Amino acid sequence: MNRKALWTAALLALVVWLSAGPPSFSQGESLFATEAGEVFDSLETRTEPETGQAYLDKRYTVLPGIRPADVLADVSSGQRSGSASGASSKSPDKVLNEHIVRWIDSLASQKGFESWSRARWTVAPLGPGTHGWIVLLTDDDGLEAGYLIVSAAENGTLQLIEYGTGEHPLFSTRTLYRILVQHAIIPSSMSYKTWLDTSEARLQRFYTDAFHAVWTVPAGNNRILIDAKTGEIRTFRNYSPASASSLLRLHGAAFELIPGTPLEVPPHDPYEEISWLTRNALPIRSYEELIPYLAAGKSLTFVCECFDGRLTLPLSVTGALRWTGGAAFIAFEQEGRRYVLLGAAVSLGKFYPTDGISSSFP
């Protein structure tokens, strides 16, 4: 083709292009839509706290069980229009994911939570009537790094009501697997992955509150109770985990809130320091009454009479903090640190001195 023919072809192409109009932004997007679809296919949506804009993230997995849509439907009639959850315009799965991301990103800036900024997580329902989920975090090395307990409040919003750090989080399937092998409930020759693949759908989690959290696990023709934190087998007779609809009435940390700076004290072993067995309980029923003890570096033991008095559970108090908006959490040491709503804790147990504090302090 000679030069004149080339110029004619080029001029003709220009005329056709101008007559069609300049390409729009959406037309430009279509040029790489196929490639983007391959990269982001099946990924969930998360929210970037700094901008509030959604972007895609691979870290989120919902385990078998009751879907967020089913749980939120139970309380949808109480939802307020324009609430922080944005449930009216987004799917419940994505709403839950956005809340989880916000809380994880807020906590990742705190001491002891640094690995959370790179964590992946799975979500599983907490059992019939709970209106809540357990979120388990895993770090870069594949180790469990902590957990969140999320509940739907009576007004339809999602709230954070408990969280914790450490390699033995609440409802850890690795802890459960170890205990089942240890007690010969499953054969030691069965690998963790094989057991999880074949048993996960039959495992049931029950969370009535922070001190009544158990697995119910099939064992022959029966089901046994196993503590969701320590893995201890509960041999109670005539005890059934209660429906946890009371979680709806808890007021935790909402979507837009951030944690304050915790006031901390060193942990102790409540089974070595047993003065809580003989001392009188301290008059602590609120955040304002607790803080003077922690500010003075005083060591406290929290004691809960659990499972209708069948179990006495002493825990070392290691700190407390408020989130913006007023939600107060107390920290306990129990194979890792647990942050529990203070209001829920004081309704279920009492505080005892462990180092000579008089009941008149402060």
C-alpha positions as CSV (number, residue, x, y, z in Angstrom):
1,M,0.0,0.0,0.0
2,N,1.4,3.4,-1.1
3,R,1.7,6.4,1.2
4,K,-1.4,8.1,-0.3
5,A,-3.5,5.1,0.5
6,L,-2.2,5.0,4.0
7,W,-3.2,8.6,4.6
8,T,-6.6,8.1,3.1
9,A,-7.2,5.1,5.4
10,A,-6.1,7.0,8.5
11,L,-8.3,10.0,7.6
12,L,-11.3,7.7,7.1
13,A,-10.7,6.1,10.5
14,L,-10.5,9.5,12.2
15,V,-13.9,10.5,10.7
16,V,-15.5,7.3,11.9
17,W,-14.1,7.8,15.4
18,L,-15.3,11.4,15.7
19,S,-18.8,10.5,14.4
20,A,-19.1,7.9,17.2
21,G,-18.1,10.5,19.8
22,P,-15.2,10.4,22.3
23,P,-15.1,7.3,24.5
24,S,-16.8,7.7,27.9
25,F,-15.4,6.6,31.3
26,S,-17.6,3.6,31.3
27,Q,-16.4,2.6,27.9
28,G,-12.8,2.9,29.1
29,E,-13.6,0.7,32.1
30,S,-15.0,-2.0,29.7
31,L,-11.5,-2.4,28.2
32,F,-10.2,-4.0,31.3
33,A,-13.4,-5.4,32.8
34,T,-12.7,-8.9,31.8
35,E,-9.2,-8.9,33.3
36,A,-10.5,-7.3,36.5
37,G,-13.3,-9.9,36.7
38,E,-10.7,-12.7,36.7
39,V,-8.8,-11.1,39.5
40,F,-11.7,-10.1,41.8
41,D,-14.2,-12.9,41.0
42,S,-15.9,-14.2,44.1
43,L,-14.2,-11.7,46.5
44,E,-16.2,-10.0,49.3
45,T,-16.5,-6.3,50.0
46,R,-14.8,-4.5,52.9
47,T,-14.8,-0.9,53.9
48,E,-11.7,1.4,54.1
49,P,-12.1,3.3,57.4
50,E,-10.3,6.4,56.2
51,T,-12.7,7.0,53.2
52,G,-15.7,4.8,53.9
53,Q,-15.4,3.5,50.3
54,A,-15.9,-0.1,49.5
55,Y,-13.1,-2.2,47.9
56,L,-12.6,-5.9,47.4
57,D,-10.8,-8.1,49.9
58,K,-10.1,-11.8,50.0
59,R,-9.8,-12.2,53.7
60,Y,-13.4,-12.8,54.5
61,T,-15.0,-16.3,54.7
62,V,-18.4,-17.3,56.1
63,L,-18.4,-20.9,57.5
64,P,-21.4,-23.2,57.2
65,G,-24.5,-22.4,59.3
66,I,-27.0,-19.6,59.6
67,R,-26.3,-16.8,57.1
68,P,-26.2,-13.2,58.2
69,A,-29.3,-12.5,56.2
70,D,-31.3,-15.1,58.2
71,V,-30.1,-13.7,61.5
72,L,-30.6,-10.0,60.7
73,A,-34.1,-10.8,59.4
74,D,-35.1,-11.6,63.0
75,V,-34.5,-8.1,64.1
76,S,-35.1,-6.2,60.9
77,S,-38.4,-4.8,62.1
78,G,-36.5,-2.7,64.8
79,Q,-33.9,-1.2,62.4
80,R,-33.7,2.5,62.3
81,S,-33.6,4.1,58.8
82,G,-30.2,5.5,57.9
83,S,-28.4,3.5,60.6
84,A,-24.7,3.0,60.5
85,S,-25.2,-0.5,59.2
86,G,-26.6,0.6,55.9
87,A,-28.5,-2.6,55.7
88,S,-31.2,-1.2,53.5
89,S,-28.8,-0.8,50.5
90,K,-26.3,-3.7,51.0
91,S,-26.5,-7.4,51.4
92,P,-26.3,-8.6,55.1
93,D,-23.1,-10.6,54.3
94,K,-21.4,-7.4,53.1
95,V,-22.8,-5.3,55.9
96,L,-21.3,-7.8,58.5
97,N,-18.0,-7.8,56.6
98,E,-17.8,-4.0,56.6
99,H,-18.4,-3.9,60.3
100,I,-15.8,-6.5,61.0
101,V,-13.2,-4.7,58.9
102,R,-13.8,-1.5,60.7
103,W,-13.4,-3.0,64.1
104,I,-10.3,-5.0,63.1
105,D,-8.7,-1.9,61.6
106,S,-9.5,0.1,64.7
107,L,-8.0,-2.5,67.1
108,A,-4.9,-3.1,64.9
109,S,-3.5,0.2,66.0
110,Q,-3.6,-0.9,69.7
111,K,-0.7,-2.6,71.6
112,G,-1.0,-6.4,71.3
113,F,-3.1,-6.3,68.2
114,E,-0.5,-5.4,65.6
115,S,-0.8,-8.7,63.7
116,W,-4.5,-7.9,63.0
117,S,-3.6,-5.4,60.3
118,R,-2.6,-8.4,58.1
119,A,-5.0,-11.0,59.4
120,R,-7.5,-13.1,57.5
121,W,-10.7,-14.1,59.2
122,T,-13.6,-16.6,59.2
123,V,-17.1,-16.0,60.4
124,A,-19.4,-18.6,62.0
125,P,-22.9,-18.3,63.7
126,L,-23.0,-18.7,67.5
127,G,-26.0,-21.0,67.6
128,P,-29.8,-20.8,67.6
129,G,-31.3,-17.7,69.0
130,T,-28.0,-15.9,69.5
131,H,-28.2,-13.3,66.7
132,G,-24.5,-13.3,66.7
133,W,-21.2,-14.5,65.2
134,I,-17.7,-15.5,66.1
135,V,-15.0,-14.0,64.0
136,L,-11.6,-15.9,64.2
137,L,-8.5,-14.2,62.9
138,T,-5.4,-15.9,61.5
139,D,-2.0,-14.1,61.1
140,D,0.5,-14.3,58.2
141,D,2.0,-17.5,59.6
142,G,-1.3,-19.3,59.8
143,L,-1.6,-19.0,63.6
144,E,-4.8,-18.0,65.3
145,A,-4.4,-14.4,66.5
146,G,-7.6,-13.5,68.1
147,Y,-11.4,-13.2,67.8
148,L,-14.4,-10.9,67.8
149,I,-18.0,-11.6,69.1
150,V,-20.5,-9.6,67.0
151,S,-24.2,-9.4,67.9
152,A,-27.3,-7.8,66.3
153,A,-28.8,-5.4,68.7
154,E,-32.6,-4.9,69.2
155,N,-32.6,-1.9,66.9
156,G,-31.0,-4.0,64.1
157,T,-27.5,-2.5,64.3
158,L,-24.4,-4.7,64.7
159,Q,-22.3,-4.3,67.8
160,L,-19.0,-5.7,69.1
161,I,-19.6,-7.3,72.5
162,E,-16.4,-9.2,73.1
163,Y,-12.9,-9.5,71.6
164,G,-9.5,-11.0,72.4
165,T,-6.0,-11.8,71.4
166,G,-3.7,-14.8,71.6
167,E,-3.2,-18.2,69.9
168,H,-6.1,-19.8,71.8
169,P,-9.1,-17.7,70.9
170,L,-12.7,-18.4,71.8
171,F,-14.2,-21.2,69.7
172,S,-10.9,-22.2,68.3
173,T,-11.3,-25.4,66.2
174,R,-7.6,-26.2,66.8
175,T,-8.1,-26.2,70.6
176,L,-11.2,-28.3,70.2
177,Y,-9.4,-30.8,67.9
178,R,-6.5,-31.1,70.4
179,I,-9.0,-31.9,73.3
180,L,-10.9,-34.4,71.3
181,V,-7.7,-36.3,70.4
182,Q,-6.5,-36.0,74.0
183,H,-9.6,-37.7,75.4
184,A,-9.8,-40.3,72.6
185,I,-13.1,-38.9,71.3
186,I,-11.5,-39.0,67.8
187,P,-8.5,-41.1,66.8
188,S,-5.1,-39.5,67.0
189,S,-4.4,-40.8,63.5
190,M,-7.1,-38.4,62.1
191,S,-5.5,-35.1,61.0
192,Y,-6.9,-31.8,61.9
193,K,-7.8,-31.0,58.3
194,T,-9.6,-34.3,57.8
195,W,-11.5,-34.0,61.1
196,L,-12.6,-30.4,60.3
197,D,-13.6,-31.3,56.7
198,T,-15.8,-34.1,58.0
199,S,-17.1,-32.6,61.3
200,E,-17.4,-28.8,60.8
201,A,-21.1,-28.9,59.8
202,R,-22.0,-30.9,62.9
203,L,-20.3,-28.7,65.4
204,Q,-22.5,-26.4,67.4
205,R,-21.4,-23.2,69.2
206,F,-23.4,-21.8,72.0
207,Y,-22.7,-18.3,73.4
208,T,-25.1,-17.1,76.1
209,D,-22.5,-14.7,77.5
210,A,-18.7,-14.4,77.9
211,F,-18.8,-17.0,80.8
212,H,-21.2,-19.4,79.2
213,A,-19.6,-20.3,75.9
214,V,-19.5,-23.9,74.9
215,W,-19.2,-26.3,72.0
216,T,-21.7,-29.2,71.8
217,V,-19.9,-32.0,70.1
218,P,-21.4,-35.4,68.9
219,A,-19.9,-38.3,70.8
220,G,-21.6,-41.6,69.9
221,N,-25.3,-41.2,70.6
222,N,-24.8,-38.2,72.9
223,R,-23.4,-34.7,72.7
224,I,-20.9,-33.4,75.2
225,L,-20.2,-29.8,76.3
226,I,-16.7,-28.4,75.9
227,D,-15.6,-25.0,77.1
228,A,-15.1,-22.8,74.1
229,K,-12.0,-21.0,75.6
230,T,-10.1,-23.6,77.6
231,G,-11.3,-26.8,76.0
232,E,-12.2,-28.3,79.3
233,I,-15.0,-31.0,79.1
234,R,-18.1,-30.1,81.2
235,T,-19.6,-33.1,82.8
236,F,-22.8,-31.3,84.0
237,R,-25.9,-33.4,84.0
238,N,-29.3,-31.9,83.1
239,Y,-27.8,-28.8,81.7
240,S,-28.6,-27.4,78.3
241,P,-27.1,-24.1,76.8
242,A,-29.8,-21.5,77.0
243,S,-31.1,-19.4,74.1
244,A,-28.9,-16.3,73.9
245,S,-31.5,-13.9,72.8
246,S,-30.3,-11.7,75.8
247,L,-27.4,-10.7,73.6
248,L,-29.9,-8.4,71.8
249,R,-30.0,-6.2,74.9
250,L,-26.2,-5.7,75.2
251,H,-24.8,-2.3,74.2
252,G,-21.4,-2.8,72.8
253,A,-19.1,-0.9,70.4
254,A,-21.0,0.2,67.3
255,F,-19.7,0.4,63.7
256,E,-18.3,3.9,63.8
257,L,-16.7,3.8,67.3
258,I,-13.0,3.5,68.1
259,P,-11.3,2.1,71.3
260,G,-9.6,4.4,73.8
261,T,-6.3,3.8,75.5
262,P,-6.6,0.9,78.0
263,L,-5.5,1.1,81.6
264,E,-3.6,-2.0,82.3
265,V,-2.2,-4.0,85.3
266,P,0.0,-7.2,85.2
267,P,-1.9,-10.6,85.3
268,H,-1.7,-13.0,88.2
269,D,-2.7,-16.6,88.7
270,P,-6.0,-16.7,90.6
271,Y,-5.4,-20.3,91.5
272,E,-2.2,-19.4,93.3
273,E,-3.5,-16.2,94.8
274,I,-6.7,-17.5,96.4
275,S,-7.6,-14.7,98.8
276,W,-10.9,-14.4,96.8
277,L,-12.0,-17.5,98.6
278,T,-12.0,-15.8,102.0
279,R,-12.2,-12.1,101.4
280,N,-15.4,-10.0,100.9
281,A,-16.3,-8.8,97.4
282,L,-15.4,-5.2,96.5
283,P,-18.1,-2.7,95.7
284,I,-17.4,-2.4,92.0
285,R,-20.4,-2.2,89.7
286,S,-19.3,0.4,87.2
287,Y,-16.4,1.7,85.1
288,E,-16.0,4.7,87.4
289,E,-15.7,2.4,90.5
290,L,-13.2,0.0,88.8
291,I,-10.8,2.6,87.4
292,P,-9.3,3.8,90.8
293,Y,-8.1,0.3,91.6
294,L,-6.4,-0.2,88.2
295,A,-4.9,3.3,88.3
296,A,-3.4,2.4,91.6
297,G,-1.9,-0.8,90.1
298,K,-4.1,-3.0,92.3
299,S,-4.5,-6.7,91.5
300,L,-8.1,-7.9,91.3
301,T,-9.8,-11.3,90.7
302,F,-13.2,-11.5,89.1
303,V,-15.3,-14.5,90.1
304,C,-18.3,-15.8,88.3
305,E,-20.5,-18.7,89.5
306,C,-21.3,-20.2,86.2
307,F,-23.7,-22.9,84.8
308,D,-26.3,-22.5,87.6
309,G,-23.6,-22.7,90.3
310,R,-21.9,-25.8,88.9
311,L,-18.6,-24.0,88.2
312,T,-16.7,-21.3,90.0
313,L,-14.6,-19.4,87.5
314,P,-11.9,-16.9,88.8
315,L,-10.2,-14.7,86.3
316,S,-7.3,-12.2,86.6
317,V,-8.3,-8.7,85.8
318,T,-5.7,-7.1,83.5
319,G,-7.3,-3.8,82.5
320,A,-10.2,-1.8,81.2
321,L,-11.0,0.8,78.5
322,R,-13.8,2.8,77.0
323,W,-14.7,3.1,73.4
324,T,-16.0,6.3,72.0
325,G,-19.7,6.4,72.6
326,G,-19.3,5.0,76.1
327,A,-19.0,1.2,75.7
328,A,-16.8,0.0,78.6
329,F,-14.8,-3.2,78.4
330,I,-12.9,-5.1,81.1
331,A,-9.8,-7.2,80.2
332,F,-9.3,-10.7,81.7
333,E,-6.4,-13.1,81.3
334,Q,-7.5,-16.6,80.2
335,E,-5.1,-18.3,77.9
336,G,-4.8,-14.9,76.1
337,R,-6.5,-11.6,76.8
338,R,-10.3,-11.3,76.7
339,Y,-12.1,-8.0,76.5
340,V,-15.7,-8.3,77.8
341,L,-18.4,-5.7,78.2
342,L,-18.1,-4.5,81.8
343,G,-21.9,-4.2,82.2
344,A,-22.4,-7.8,81.3
345,A,-19.5,-8.9,83.6
346,V,-20.8,-7.1,86.7
347,S,-24.2,-8.7,86.2
348,L,-22.7,-12.1,86.4
349,G,-19.9,-11.9,88.9
350,K,-18.0,-10.0,91.6
351,F,-14.5,-8.5,92.1
352,Y,-12.2,-9.6,94.9
353,P,-8.9,-8.1,96.2
354,T,-5.7,-10.2,95.8
355,D,-3.1,-8.0,97.5
356,G,-4.4,-6.7,100.8
357,I,-6.9,-4.1,99.5
358,S,-9.5,-3.3,102.0
359,S,-13.2,-3.1,101.0
360,S,-13.1,0.6,101.8
361,F,-10.5,1.4,99.1
362,P,-10.2,3.8,97.4
